[in-house]
């Protein structure tokens, strides 16, 4: 009996020990210092004048992409405070995006990991090539490691130049961009774009907008800074043009809440700014004379934060009404300007009105959805803006 | 402290049923339903839930004929002994095959998402070993495990999806009622595969402390499961839109990736759904091994069910070693559901009820 009890104890303990020894995590164990966390990724069209150190020997003629990856330099961070040198930038040329990543991985002592990648920057030449752009987007979408919350940015230069920039105070561009968007930095002039949204737009209409990032020389011409503003307009998977800051806001009025945006009008030779506290768009469609019409109602409430020190009383209703009318006119102009440009020049449905029509008026969608590009081009877009000044600060 | 009579309460049975049904199915459900029904996928799932309730009604009606008899005994009494044994063997084969293919699917996904270098055999063997050990301890042990695991899985999941509601575009569910009836039925048929596992009610019913209360309990459970599936599907479609949902292999997994928890230190919430998947897979393999052993024990009439678990383990392991891609495994699971699954859920109970009516059999008839 004692022997039986002793044996049954062994039969209980042994499986537990075996389970620990055969833990399924052992094969895939990777120490954190052996992981190379790629925070920012850049994709450019291959330029044989700017060859990378990593390339597949014997297959250089097939190179189509240059992929740049920016990773934190953990050693530098451990030894000193975070400096502008606290990042490693790797570059590779290959015929495919995943091929470039594999080349970088093969050349690195660390196991590269894309699961924490925050940012993807795409260069102008890549955006201008439909095939390369499509394949690059597919590579991002298909990769299980890459988060669908990946921020997308476009640049008029090469993405590798942007990733190589040294940003004061924050070495990792991807972290900088993430913090920028999370603190509402984009609120004034548009919205951020993540991979999931861009892919969805491209699948739906073949069009999307990608926010632009630029580098500008600093005051002393020695340092360079980054700045955000504008969008790249992609139509049929190819760059169709760029929207400037004002045109971007004309788009933003239609798409959502432009809180913290500032609109300035000139009235009686005075510059009058309005800080937007809240804006709410509403898009409806109708049919008139066989043509599609799109009515864009935007309700804006805002505050006047600045006026003329010795000027008349802002509290007077007739003055406020006049200013509101000016702001309404200004916002309407911005909306019309952007709509006209994307409709006539680019013929790009960046607003995804096709999907809005499908959701809001299915009957009209069945009538006009088939040959959408033509109907979109001919559609009349009518802005109807209502501004309420609800605050004039602390003085009259 | 606990009675060891192999009987469980209705609440425990409900917990077990939820665990048995939820698995890889829920992760792919929005895609399957939206493939035909588009943004009205939630209606397709509601229709599938109605069919599931009817199936539960049929099965529990059949089980009620002889509520204290095992499945093999029930079928033998109503049809014949050879028929009972043949059906039991077919049911066992179906359960083991399903178990193996689910394990294959699980292993493939695990390899692609989390453990690319770990041999599949190790993952498979570990899961089979743990499931078999739990199954060998009897139905009460399984029920207690389910009661512990259920809140662990579903509370964080519900919290995440409710939080995800703040960042979705509900207009993606428009236009409502636009889908044609034939597409809706196709969507319901595809969504029905998420209810695979319901046929285990036929075998599990006699294990209830109050067998006659099983019907009400199981119908309640199916309604709750259906409501939860509709909620998950609506949130997923609201997030991605119907077109994008149909393109993704595992839309619920992608959904988890997109949810932003404020101040959260976890960057990728999909780890949560993976843990849910692991536990669900454990429940499926565990139930497959347990019920197969029960059926074999009742068919052969000798030995304990643990002996038959030991026999079933290498069979499941061997079948799971067949090399299949994720898509192939998914298609096979659907095929088994549409043939044997529907057969055991609807056709067999209908045949048993018809046989009982013809023979005037059943305990109720015996009392009159």
Interface residues (C-beta under 8 A of the other chain):
Chain A: X15 X19 X22 X24 X25 X26 X27 X28 X115 X116 X144 X147 X148 X149 X196 X199 X200 X203 X204 X355 X356 X358 X359 X360 X362
Chain B: X112 X113 X114 X115 X116 X117 X118 X119 X122 X123 X126 X129 X130 X133 X171 X172 X174 X175 X178 X240 X241 X243 X244 X247 X254 X257 X258 X260 X267 X268
